[in-house]
């Protein structure tokens, strides 16, 4: 079974945490690129089981690279993704990233078909599965723990906030307690477990966020993604913002918040990213024009 942390850690990044790309390379012994897959999943917050409008901040159009077309099979999408990167990186290996919507929200037989198809594609060396904490039944964990023995696997949970009022306000449809429970159950199987947090909801104070960082820091996470709140066209949050805009942080303000936040996160947790890069034509605010590696450089400069 895979270990959570490699025997020789790669170099440290912001806040003393291991850099994600180098951590992956240490885990897999080669350079890897994630290829997004849209396997046609829905979400219990959209199909009526919990709600129909989805989370107020969510527009899944922000998750779709050019090669990612749900009308194509998993294999066809991955092959198209490989072609997209192969010209520049001919020796690259890949992780199939089941990203759009909730990628465990289907019957176990159907999920097995999709995941097994993905790992059968040449040069695919593992899976990353994005999901919600309320969509991880024990029978699926049984299968994923077996799959984890055969291939590299990360299961990423959208936590989004530790604050229950925030989760209600954005119509998330689950509680932080459910995130805690699902993350503990998944990590207990020896599966690398990731979390995703959004920073910047205007009603969350910095002290609330630091309290939340302590709670996140106590979770058995392997990886953590942070990103700024973005106001995305076509979302309920965008309608709320356009009716009554609130001040948005500068990139520098957000960087200072991130540096404080990650001091609460154990250095054993690999920080995958700090900013989201949605298609510019979909973003109402903020407009930083900054990629994750540029933001990391800013963090390093601020750290001195």
C-alpha positions in Angstrom: 0.0 0.0 0.0 1.2 3.5 -0.7 2.6 5.7 2.1 1.2 9.1 2.7 4.6 10.8 2.7 7.6 9.7 0.5 10.6 8.4 2.3 12.7 11.3 1.0 10.8 14.6 1.0 11.4 17.0 -1.9 12.3 20.6 -1.3 10.1 22.8 0.8 7.9 25.6 -0.6 5.8 28.3 1.0 5.5 28.1 4.8 7.9 25.1 4.8 5.4 22.8 3.1 6.4 20.4 0.4 5.7 21.6 -3.1 3.0 19.6 -4.8 4.7 19.0 -8.2 7.9 17.8 -6.6 6.0 15.7 -4.1 4.2 14.0 -7.0 7.5 13.4 -8.7 9.0 11.8 -5.5 5.9 9.6 -5.1 5.8 8.4 -8.7 9.4 8.6 -9.8 8.6 10.8 -12.9 7.1 14.1 -13.9 3.3 14.0 -14.1 0.5 16.2 -15.4 -3.1 16.0 -14.4 -5.6 15.5 -17.2 -9.1 16.6 -16.4 -12.0 14.2 -17.3 -15.6 15.1 -17.5 -17.4 11.7 -17.1 -20.9 13.1 -17.2 -21.6 13.1 -13.5 -24.2 15.2 -11.8 -24.3 16.5 -8.2 -26.8 15.8 -5.4 -27.0 19.6 -5.0 -28.2 19.9 -8.6 -30.2 16.9 -9.5 -32.8 17.4 -6.8 -31.6 15.0 -4.1 -30.4 17.9 -2.0 -31.2 20.9 -4.2 -31.4 22.1 -7.8 -29.4 25.3 -8.0 -26.0 24.0 -6.9 -23.6 25.9 -4.7 -24.0 29.7 -5.1 -20.3 30.1 -6.2 -20.2 27.2 -8.6 -20.1 27.3 -12.4 -18.6 24.0 -13.7 -17.7 25.7 -17.0 -14.6 26.9 -15.1 -13.4 23.2 -14.9 -13.4 22.3 -18.5 -10.1 22.4 -20.5 -10.4 22.4 -24.3 -9.7 18.7 -24.5 -12.3 17.8 -21.9 -15.6 16.9 -23.6 -18.3 14.8 -21.8 -19.5 13.6 -25.2 -16.2 11.7 -25.5 -15.3 8.5 -23.6 -12.9 8.6 -20.7 -10.2 7.1 -23.0 -10.9 9.6 -25.8 -10.7 12.6 -23.3 -7.4 11.3 -21.8 -5.9 10.6 -25.3 -6.8 14.2 -26.3 -5.3 15.5 -23.2 -2.1 13.6 -23.8 -1.9 15.1 -27.3 -2.4 18.6 -25.8 0.7 18.2 -23.6 2.8 15.7 -25.5 4.2 18.2 -28.1 5.9 20.1 -25.3 6.6 17.3 -22.8 7.0 14.1 -24.8 8.2 12.0 -21.8 5.4 13.2 -19.4 3.2 10.7 -17.5 -0.3 11.6 -16.4 -2.9 11.4 -13.7 -6.6 11.1 -14.7 -8.4 13.8 -12.8 -12.1 13.2 -12.4 -12.9 16.8 -11.7 -16.3 18.1 -13.0 -19.2 17.9 -10.6 -19.3 15.0 -8.1 -17.1 12.1 -9.3 -18.3 9.4 -6.9 -22.0 10.2 -7.4 -23.1 7.1 -9.3 -23.5 3.3 -8.7 -20.4 1.4 -7.7 -20.5 -0.8 -10.9 -20.6 2.4 -13.1 -17.8 4.0 -11.1 -15.6 0.9 -11.4 -16.0 0.9 -15.2 -14.9 4.6 -15.5 -12.0 4.4 -13.1 -10.7 1.1 -14.5 -11.0 2.5 -18.1 -8.9 5.5 -17.0 -6.0 3.5 -15.5 -5.9 1.2 -18.5 -4.9 4.1 -20.8 -1.2 4.1 -21.7 0.9 6.6 -19.6 -1.8 7.1 -17.1 -0.1 6.4 -13.8 -2.9 7.2 -11.3 -6.2 8.8 -10.5 -7.3 11.9 -8.7 -11.0 11.8 -7.8 -12.8 15.0 -6.8 -16.0 14.6 -4.7 -18.2 15.8 -1.9 -18.0 14.4 1.7 -21.6 13.2 1.5 -20.9 11.0 -1.5 -18.5 8.4 -0.1 -20.3 5.3 0.9 -18.4 2.5 2.7 -18.8 0.1 -0.2 -17.0 2.6 -2.5 -14.2 3.0 0.1 -13.8 -0.8 0.1 -13.2 -0.7 -3.7 -11.0 2.5 -3.5 -8.8 1.0 -0.8 -8.2 -2.0 -3.1 -7.6 0.3 -6.1 -5.1 2.2 -4.0 -3.0 -0.9 -3.8 -2.8 -1.1 -7.6 -2.3 2.5 -8.7 -1.6 6.0 -7.3 -4.8 7.5 -5.9 -5.8 10.8 -4.3 -9.4 11.4 -3.2 -10.1 15.1 -2.9 -13.0 16.4 -0.8 -14.6 19.8 -1.3 -14.7 21.2 2.2 -14.9 24.8 1.1 -15.4 26.2 4.6 -15.3 25.0 8.2 -18.0 27.4 9.2 -21.5 25.9 9.2 -23.3 29.2 8.6 -21.1 29.7 5.5 -22.0 26.3 4.2 -25.7 27.0 4.7 -25.4 30.4 3.1 -23.7 29.1 -0.1 -26.2 26.2 -0.3 -23.4 23.7 0.0 -25.8 21.0 1.1 -23.4 19.3 3.7 -21.9 20.2 7.0 -18.3 20.6 8.1 -18.9 17.7 10.4 -19.6 15.5 7.4 -16.3 16.6 5.8 -14.5 15.6 9.0 -16.2 12.2 9.1 -15.6 11.4 5.4 -11.9 12.6 5.5 -11.2 10.4 8.6 -12.9 7.4 7.0 -11.0 7.8 3.8 -7.5 8.4 5.3 -8.1 5.4 7.7 -8.0 3.2 4.6 -4.5 4.4 3.7 -5.8 6.5 0.8 -4.2 9.8 0.1 -6.8 12.3 1.1 -7.1 15.9 -0.2 -9.1 18.9 0.9 -10.3 22.1 -0.8 -10.9 25.4 1.0 -12.2 28.7 -0.4 -10.8 31.8 1.4 -12.6 35.2 1.1 -16.3 34.9 1.8 -17.0 38.5 2.8 -18.8 37.5 6.0 -16.0 35.4 7.3 -13.5 37.4 9.4 -9.8 36.7 9.4 -10.1 35.4 13.0 -12.9 33.0 11.9 -10.6 31.8 9.1 -7.7 31.2 11.5 -10.0 29.2 13.8 -11.0 27.2 10.7 -7.3 26.7 9.8 -6.8 25.1 13.1 -9.6 22.7 12.4 -8.3 21.9 8.9 -4.9 21.4 10.4 -6.2 18.6 12.7 -7.6 16.6 9.7 -5.6 13.6 8.4 -5.0 15.3 5.0 -2.2 14.5 2.6 -2.8 17.5 0.3 -4.7 20.8 0.6 -5.9 23.2 -2.1 -6.6 26.8 -1.2 -8.1 29.4 -3.5 -9.5 32.8 -3.4 -13.3 33.4 -3.7 -14.0 34.3 -7.3 -17.2 35.9 -8.5 -18.1 33.8 -11.6 -20.7 34.7 -14.2 -23.8 32.6 -14.2 -23.8 31.9 -10.5 -26.1 32.9 -7.7 -23.2 34.5 -5.9 -22.6 36.7 -9.0 -26.2 38.0 -8.9 -25.7 38.8 -5.2 -22.4 40.6 -5.8 -23.8 42.6 -8.8 -26.8 43.7 -6.7 -24.5 44.9 -3.9 -20.8 44.6 -4.5 -18.4 44.1 -1.6 -14.7 45.0 -1.4 -12.5 42.3 -3.0 -8.9 41.8 -1.7 -5.9 42.6 -3.7 -3.5 39.8 -4.6 -1.2 41.1 -1.9 -3.9 41.2 0.8 -4.8 37.6 -0.1 -1.2 36.5 0.0 -0.8 37.9 3.5 -4.0 35.9 4.5 -2.6 32.7 2.9 0.7 33.1 4.7 -1.1 33.4 8.0 -3.4 30.6 7.3 -0.8 28.0 6.4 1.1 28.6 9.6 -1.8 26.6 11.2 -1.4 23.7 8.7 1.2 21.0 9.6 4.2 20.9 7.3 3.4 17.3 6.5 0.4 18.5 4.4 1.4 19.1 0.8 -0.1 22.4 -0.4 -1.2 21.9 -4.0 -2.2 25.4 -5.0 -3.2 28.8 -3.6 -5.2 30.5 -6.4 -7.8 29.4 -8.9 -7.3 30.3 -12.6 -10.8 30.4 -14.1 -11.4 31.5 -17.7 -11.0 35.3 -17.7 -14.3 35.9 -19.6 -16.2 34.2 -16.7 -14.6 36.1 -13.9 -16.3 39.2 -12.6 -13.9 39.7 -9.7 -11.1 39.8 -8.6 -8.9 40.4 -11.7 -5.4 39.6 -10.6 -4.2 38.0 -13.9 -1.9 35.8 -11.8 -1.0 32.1 -12.2 -0.3 29.8 -9.3 3.4 29.8 -9.8 3.5 33.6 -9.9 1.5 33.7 -6.7 3.9 31.3 -5.1 6.8 33.6 -6.0 4.9 36.5 -4.3 4.5 34.3 -1.2 8.3 33.5 -1.2 9.1 37.2 -1.5 6.8 38.1 1.4 8.3 35.4 3.5 11.7 37.0 2.9 
